[in-house]
Amino acid sequence: MREHRTGLVLVGVVSVVATILGVAQPLMMQRMIDAASSGAENPWVWWLVGVTLGEGVLRGAQSFVLQRTGEAFVGGLRRSLIARVLRLPMAAYSATPKGEWISRLGADTSQVRTIVTSGLFELVSAVLMFGAAVVLMVTLDPVLFSLTLGGVVLGGVGITFMGARMRRTSEVTQAEVARMTSAADRALSSVVLIRASAATEQQVELVTRYARRAEASGVRMARIQAWVQPVMSLCIQGAFLLVLAVGGLRVASGVLTVGELMAFIMYLFLLVMPVTQAMSAYTQIQLGLASYDRIRQVLHMPAERTGGSTDVVGPTEPEPAVVLEDVHFGYGDEPVLRGVSLTVPVGSRTAVVGPSGAGKSTVLALLEGFMDPDAGVVRSLGHDLRDVDLDSYRRHVAYVEQGAPALGGTLAGNLRLVRTDATDEDLRRVLGAVGLDGLIARQDAGLDLDLGDNGSVLSGGERQRLAWARVLLQDPQLLLFDEPTSSVDSATESLLGLALDEVSRGRTTVIVAHRLSTVVTADQIVVLENGRVLDVGTHTELVERCALYRTFAEHQLLV
Ligand SMILES: Nc1ncnc2c1ncn2[C@@H]1O[C@H](COP(=O)(O)OP(=O)(O)OP(=O)(O)O)[C@@H](O)[C@H]1O
């Protein structure tokens, strides 16, 4: 909020001046009526017109400055949120569904915006107007004022009580909306699987269940809000009727002039207006605060560590390129790696094989620095990964996930992910090297070809080759590759094998391998079983001495 101080101070100053002009009007009205009834000269008409116009102009300016400040505040919040959400440790993304992050960025930030734009605007005006009206009413007639006060106090107590309930209910509503967004997001991300499993109805039912819960929570909120309005009206109208009746008697008995009673009634309106304004502002602020809490939870989550003491500058070729020393790791309490040690010489190709769930992908994730080991040391490119600046390290490491997912967007955007300064010529060269020149000609879009959501317009093999093109562009020292388990036809397989040879030539490569053709050409093969290294050797050595490997090899791997 500190950086928005100038805007808020300006709003405060304009509000004070506008309020002075607002509360001056009944006094001028009183003078005008009393002067008219005594037949004296009456300049008050013009004063009244001028002051009313002046107040209008200032209220407009107040609204604009406040809205602008609100946008700046929420803009800043959104920027911080985006920066944090995209920098969380990898474990956070598996722990929380994507929709949760998205709903905080969308629905919650919009809700917070109302705190500043309407909530604060109304509250600032209301408090000022209320204070001024109270002072002038007490001066005009303390007896009539005490009647008014009763109604206002009753209303205030009611609002405070209901406001707290509203905030709690709003939190529930926002959480239900987030669950619905997550469920819809999950369903949309797996639409092919769902359609093919004839599970559309089931998913529609699931998402609508959350939508119904959000609706029910919204209705609970409407119920509370439905009480607010009548309670307030009753208090205010009661006070108004009482002022009219008692005020009339006091004019008849000569304690008050007609002008004074009129002025008092105008102040009563000025008092009522801020009270209803404050009521809606309070509601808005309670809803906004509930959202702000949800946003703060994310902002307080620790980001993935940045700025380790060592920058990886490369290309250096420390020998060996990768060393794991007695590495233990578990995602939760369950251990996944139980003392893995291995050494990867510079420029070599190491294949990691083993049964499903043995921890092969986890080894790659540790080498990417996605998680730190619970015990033991991961040294890569000459550094203990706990000490390095991860961004600088990852610039020298390419990681190709299973299925080689592409980013939505253009072909060029997908490639420039790893090198923003690459020229079009560079992009064409690497696409040519992996046999993807055909894509450039497709739909005459060239490098601007839209790859669809997650690269959905590409085939699996094309996505794989696009990943290779990215590796060539990045020119990393270390290549980590999680080979897809899905079987591809033999023509594609040999094409991919050639592309892999091309890309991995001269680079240290660690491959989680599922194909015999990949494994036999490896310089060393690490057999992983149940989080432990069972054996390390070449294909020929392992076939001779490792029963588990022999079984895999006989079944053409695909483990
Ligand atoms: N993000 C995660 N959170 C919790 N558990 C996980 C996570 N990722 C993997 N696991 C678990 O850790 C174990 C090892 O998983 P990993 O993906 O490393 O195995 P893998 O050998 O690569 O298996 P596959 O060949 O089937 O891909 C598995 O039991 C898996 O269920």
The ligand as a MOL file (V3000), in Angstrom:
LIG
                    3D

  0  0  0     0  0            999 V3000
M  V30 BEGIN CTAB
M  V30 COUNTS 31 33 0 0 0
M  V30 BEGIN ATOM
M  V30 1 N 5.3040 -35.8600 -7.1980 0
M  V30 2 C 5.2280 -37.0260 -6.5520 0
M  V30 3 N 4.6240 -37.0810 -5.3450 0
M  V30 4 C 4.5430 -38.2300 -4.6540 0
M  V30 5 N 5.0310 -39.4100 -5.1010 0
M  V30 6 C 5.6410 -39.4330 -6.2940 0
M  V30 7 C 5.7650 -38.2390 -7.0800 0
M  V30 8 N 6.4150 -38.5720 -8.2130 0
M  V30 9 C 6.6810 -39.8990 -8.1410 0
M  V30 10 N 6.2140 -40.4150 -6.9910 0
M  V30 11 C 6.3520 -41.8090 -6.5490 0
M  V30 12 O 7.7380 -42.1040 -6.4360 0
M  V30 13 C 8.0150 -43.4010 -6.9210 0
M  V30 14 C 9.0940 -43.3310 -7.9990 0
M  V30 15 O 8.5740 -42.6250 -9.1030 0
M  V30 16 P 9.4000 -42.3930 -10.4360 0
M  V30 17 O 8.5380 -41.6030 -11.3540 0
M  V30 18 O 10.7410 -41.8520 -10.1040 0
M  V30 19 O 9.5420 -43.8830 -10.9530 0
M  V30 20 P 10.0550 -44.4180 -12.3600 0
M  V30 21 O 11.0550 -45.4590 -12.0530 0
M  V30 22 O 10.4690 -43.2850 -13.2200 0
M  V30 23 O 8.7340 -45.0740 -12.8980 0
M  V30 24 P 8.1820 -45.1970 -14.4370 0
M  V30 25 O 9.1240 -46.0600 -15.1810 0
M  V30 26 O 6.8830 -45.8690 -14.2420 0
M  V30 27 O 8.0790 -43.8080 -14.9630 0
M  V30 28 C 6.7070 -43.9730 -7.4340 0
M  V30 29 O 6.2020 -44.8260 -6.4260 0
M  V30 30 C 5.8030 -42.7620 -7.5840 0
M  V30 31 O 4.4750 -43.1070 -7.3070 0
M  V30 END ATOM
M  V30 BEGIN BOND
M  V30 1 1 1 2
M  V30 2 1 2 3
M  V30 3 2 2 7
M  V30 4 2 3 4
M  V30 5 1 4 5
M  V30 6 2 5 6
M  V30 7 1 6 7
M  V30 8 1 6 10
M  V30 9 1 7 8
M  V30 10 2 8 9
M  V30 11 1 9 10
M  V30 12 1 10 11
M  V30 13 1 11 12
M  V30 14 1 11 30
M  V30 15 1 12 13
M  V30 16 1 13 14
M  V30 17 1 13 28
M  V30 18 1 14 15
M  V30 19 1 15 16
M  V30 20 2 16 17
M  V30 21 1 16 18
M  V30 22 1 16 19
M  V30 23 1 19 20
M  V30 24 2 20 21
M  V30 25 1 20 22
M  V30 26 1 20 23
M  V30 27 1 23 24
M  V30 28 2 24 25
M  V30 29 1 24 26
M  V30 30 1 24 27
M  V30 31 1 28 29
M  V30 32 1 28 30
M  V30 33 1 30 31
M  V30 END BOND
M  V30 END CTAB
M  END
